Amino acid sequence: MGAAAPVLELPGAGSARAGSHDDPVLTPGEFTRIAAIIRAEAGIHLADAKASLVYSRLVKRLQALKLRTFDSYCDLVQSAAGVAERPLMVEALTTNYTFFFREPHHFEHLAAASLPPLIERARAGGRVRIWSAGCSMGHETYSIALRLLDLMPDARRHDIRILATDIDRNVLATARAARFDAATLKDVTPDDLARGFHTIDGGETFEARPELRELVAFHELNLLADWPMRGTFDIVFFRNVAIYFDQDVRESVWTRMAGRMQPGAWLYAGHSERITGRPAALFSHEATTTYRRNEA
């Protein structure tokens, strides 16, 4: 998540159903147990309405492991032998929906307000760090990098870098490959395409250029676990991930993020997310879902 988003999105679902009399049935007690595991593992809150989603996603894991009940699957995941299955469970229960320049007002603000003074600092020899938390398949991260290259074509020659993290190893592999089809690039201008990508596979696929890729480092990170990053960040994108946490987890993550941000650093949240509760005192609400870390 990373996860995040990032981006972690859980589509709506009705009640759980089995396909035949031989298929396992997801009981309310088993759903409650699964919901507790996923909250403890990744901070994700599963409402009762997600029972059908949980069934359809996890029944494939039961089949692969030749297990007959969801309780036996939970027993495995919670055992020492199930360490390798836990991330597979998280990945099965998350869907990554994203595209380039999603919520464009954030990228307009990034280019107009956030990046210019940081670019001046980098040109003067200073350090600049940006975090794309819950980066999913890299669309958000490379959108940030494109705005940076637009303003600073020689950015990779300076100490300005983007950290991109997510809990899902599969989406991180896609992000690192940095190959996208034309449909996902529909909101990218011709200038940005030329600046950041070249075509491969007979023009069917766009691959990020070194100028773009060298600005970014992708790493697996569970936001509920330790954060091994060194130093603080000047800009944080954490969008459309916190909505899948309950209030306690959200407040904990926002507070931890504030502790990793420079005073005056910018934070961009998702279109339906607001920093509320105890961490709200750590930020100033600038506009819509844009925040600034208060001075210490």
C-alpha positions in Angstrom: 0.0 0.0 0.0 0.5 0.3 0.6 0.2 0.1 0.6 -0.8 2.3 -0.8 -3.6 4.5 -4.0 -2.0 2.8 -3.1 -4.3 2.7 -4.3 -6.3 -0.1 -2.5 -9.9 -0.2 -3.7 -12.5 -2.8 -2.6 -15.5 -3.0 -5.0 -19.0 -3.4 -3.6 -20.4 -6.9 -3.2 -23.6 -8.6 -2.1 -23.9 -11.7 0.0 -21.4 -14.6 -0.2 -22.5 -17.6 -2.4 -21.1 -21.0 -3.2 -21.0 -22.2 -6.8 -22.0 -25.8 -6.1 -22.6 -28.1 -3.2 -18.9 -29.1 -3.3 -17.7 -25.5 -2.8 -16.9 -24.1 0.6 -19.4 -21.8 2.2 -18.3 -18.6 3.9 -20.1 -18.4 7.2 -20.6 -15.1 9.2 -18.2 -16.3 11.8 -15.5 -17.1 9.1 -16.1 -13.7 7.5 -15.6 -12.0 10.9 -12.4 -13.9 11.4 -11.1 -13.0 7.9 -12.0 -9.3 8.5 -10.0 -9.3 11.8 -7.0 -10.9 10.1 -6.9 -8.4 7.2 -7.3 -5.5 9.6 -4.4 -6.7 11.7 -2.3 -7.4 8.6 -3.0 -4.4 6.4 -5.3 -2.1 8.3 -8.2 -2.6 5.9 -11.7 -2.5 7.2 -14.1 -5.0 5.6 -17.7 -4.2 6.1 -20.3 -7.0 6.1 -21.4 -6.0 2.6 -18.0 -7.2 1.3 -18.8 -10.9 2.1 -19.4 -11.8 -1.5 -16.1 -10.1 -2.5 -14.2 -12.0 0.2 -15.7 -15.3 -0.9 -15.0 -14.8 -4.7 -11.4 -13.7 -4.1 -10.4 -16.2 -1.3 -12.1 -19.3 -2.6 -9.4 -19.4 -5.3 -6.8 -19.5 -2.6 -8.6 -22.4 -0.9 -8.8 -24.3 -4.2 -5.1 -23.7 -4.8 -4.2 -25.0 -1.4 -6.8 -27.8 -1.4 -8.5 -26.5 1.7 -12.2 -27.2 2.3 -13.2 -24.4 4.7 -12.4 -20.8 5.3 -11.7 -21.6 8.9 -8.9 -24.0 7.8 -7.6 -21.2 5.6 -7.6 -18.8 8.5 -5.8 -21.4 10.6 -3.1 -21.6 8.0 -2.7 -17.8 7.6 -2.4 -17.4 11.4 0.2 -20.2 11.8 3.9 -20.1 11.4 3.6 -22.2 8.3 1.3 -19.5 6.7 3.8 -16.6 6.7 4.1 -16.8 2.9 0.3 -16.9 2.5 -0.4 -13.7 4.3 0.7 -11.3 1.6 -1.2 -13.5 -0.9 -4.3 -13.0 1.1 -3.8 -9.2 1.2 -3.2 -9.2 -2.6 -6.3 -11.3 -3.2 -8.5 -8.9 -1.3 -7.3 -5.6 -2.9 -8.0 -4.2 -6.3 -5.7 -1.5 -7.7 -7.6 1.1 -9.8 -5.5 4.0 -11.0 -4.5 6.0 -14.1 -2.2 8.8 -15.1 -3.0 12.3 -13.6 -5.9 11.0 -11.6 -7.4 14.0 -9.7 -5.7 16.5 -12.0 -6.0 19.5 -9.6 -3.3 17.9 -7.4 -0.9 17.9 -10.3 -1.7 21.4 -11.2 -1.0 22.5 -7.6 2.2 20.4 -7.6 3.5 22.2 -10.7 2.4 25.7 -9.6 3.1 25.7 -5.8 4.9 22.6 -4.4 7.7 21.9 -6.8 9.1 25.3 -7.8 10.7 26.2 -4.5 11.9 22.6 -4.0 13.6 22.7 -7.5 15.4 25.9 -6.5 16.6 24.1 -3.4 17.8 21.1 -5.4 19.6 23.4 -7.9 21.4 25.0 -5.0 22.6 21.5 -3.8 19.9 20.7 -1.4 18.0 17.4 -0.9 14.4 16.9 -2.0 12.3 13.8 -1.3 8.8 12.9 -2.5 6.8 9.9 -1.3 4.1 8.2 -3.3 2.5 6.0 -0.6 0.2 3.4 -2.0 1.7 3.8 -5.5 -0.2 0.8 -7.1 1.0 0.2 -10.7 3.0 3.4 -10.8 0.6 5.7 -12.7 0.6 8.3 -9.8 4.3 8.0 -9.3 5.2 8.6 -12.9 2.7 11.4 -13.1 4.6 13.1 -10.3 7.9 12.5 -12.2 6.5 13.9 -15.4 5.5 17.1 -13.7 9.0 17.2 -12.2 10.7 16.7 -15.6 8.5 19.3 -17.2 9.9 21.9 -14.7 13.3 20.4 -14.3 14.5 18.4 -17.3 17.9 17.6 -15.7 16.3 16.5 -12.4 18.1 13.2 -12.2 21.4 15.0 -12.0 20.3 16.6 -8.7 19.5 15.2 -5.3 15.7 15.0 -5.9 14.1 11.6 -5.8 10.6 9.9 -5.5 10.0 7.0 -3.2 7.0 4.8 -4.2 5.6 2.2 -1.9 2.8 -0.3 -1.9 1.9 -3.5 0.0 1.1 -5.5 -3.2 4.2 -7.1 -4.7 2.4 -7.8 -8.0 1.6 -4.1 -8.7 5.1 -3.1 -7.7 6.5 -5.5 -10.4 4.2 -3.8 -12.9 5.3 -0.4 -11.8 9.0 -1.3 -12.0 8.5 -2.6 -15.6 7.1 0.8 -16.4 5.3 -0.4 -19.5 1.8 0.9 -20.2 -0.8 0.6 -23.0 -2.2 3.6 -24.8 -5.5 3.4 -23.0 -3.9 4.2 -19.6 -2.1 7.2 -21.1 -5.2 8.9 -22.5 -4.8 11.9 -20.2 -1.1 12.3 -20.9 -0.3 15.2 -23.2 1.8 14.6 -26.4 4.6 16.7 -24.8 4.6 14.5 -21.7 4.5 11.3 -23.8 7.5 12.5 -25.8 9.3 13.6 -22.6 8.7 10.5 -20.6 8.1 7.5 -22.9 9.1 5.7 -26.0 7.2 3.0 -27.8 7.9 -0.7 -28.1 6.1 -3.7 -29.5 5.4 -2.0 -32.7 4.0 1.1 -31.1 1.4 -0.8 -29.0 3.2 -0.3 -25.6 4.8 2.8 -24.1 7.8 2.3 -21.9 9.2 4.9 -19.5 12.4 6.5 -20.5 15.5 6.4 -18.2 15.0 10.1 -17.5 11.7 9.2 -15.8 12.6 5.8 -14.3 15.8 7.0 -12.6 13.9 9.5 -10.5 11.9 6.7 -8.8 12.6 3.9 -6.4 9.8 1.3 -5.8 9.7 -0.7 -2.5 7.2 -3.0 -0.7 5.8 -1.4 2.4 3.0 -2.3 4.8 1.9 0.9 6.4 1.1 -0.9 9.6 4.6 -2.3 9.9 7.9 -0.5 10.5 8.8 2.3 8.1 12.6 1.9 7.3 12.9 5.1 5.3 15.6 7.6 6.4 15.1 11.3 6.5 11.9 13.3 5.9 9.7 14.1 2.9 8.9 17.4 1.3 5.8 16.1 -0.6 3.6 13.1 0.2 0.9 11.7 -2.0 -1.4 9.4 0.0 -4.6 9.2 -1.9 -7.5 6.8 -1.9 -6.0 4.4 0.6 -7.0 5.8 4.0 -10.7 5.4 3.1 -10.2 1.7 3.5 -9.0 2.0 7.1 -11.1 2.5 10.1 -10.7 5.8 12.1 -8.1 4.5 14.6 -5.9 3.2 11.8 -6.3 6.3 9.7 -5.4 8.6 12.7 -2.3 6.4 13.4 -1.1 6.5 9.8 -1.7 10.3 9.4 0.2 10.9 12.6 3.1 8.7 11.6 3.2 10.5 8.2 3.3 13.9 9.9 6.4 12.7 11.8 8.1 11.9 8.5 7.4 15.2 6.8 9.4 18.4 6.9 7.6 21.4 8.5 5.7 23.1 5.7 5.8 19.9 3.5 2.8 19.2 1.3 0.4 16.3 1.6 -2.1 15.3 -1.0 -5.1 13.1 0.1 -7.8 11.4 -2.0 -10.9 13.1 -3.3 -13.1 11.7 -0.4 -10.5 11.8 2.3 -10.0 14.3 5.1 -7.5 14.5 7.9 -9.7 14.4 11.1 -9.3 13.6 14.7 -6.1 14.0 16.6 -3.7 14.3 13.6 -5.7 17.3 12.2 -3.8 19.5 14.6 -0.6 18.6 12.8 -1.7 19.9 9.4 -3.2 23.0 7.9 -6.0 22.5 5.3 -5.0 24.5 2.3 -7.5 23.6 -0.4 -9.8 20.6 -1.2 -7.7 17.6 -0.2 -4.4 19.4 -0.1 -2.7 19.9 3.3 0.5 21.4 4.7 2.5 20.1 7.6 2.4 22.7 10.4 5.6 24.3 11.6 7.2 22.5 14.6 
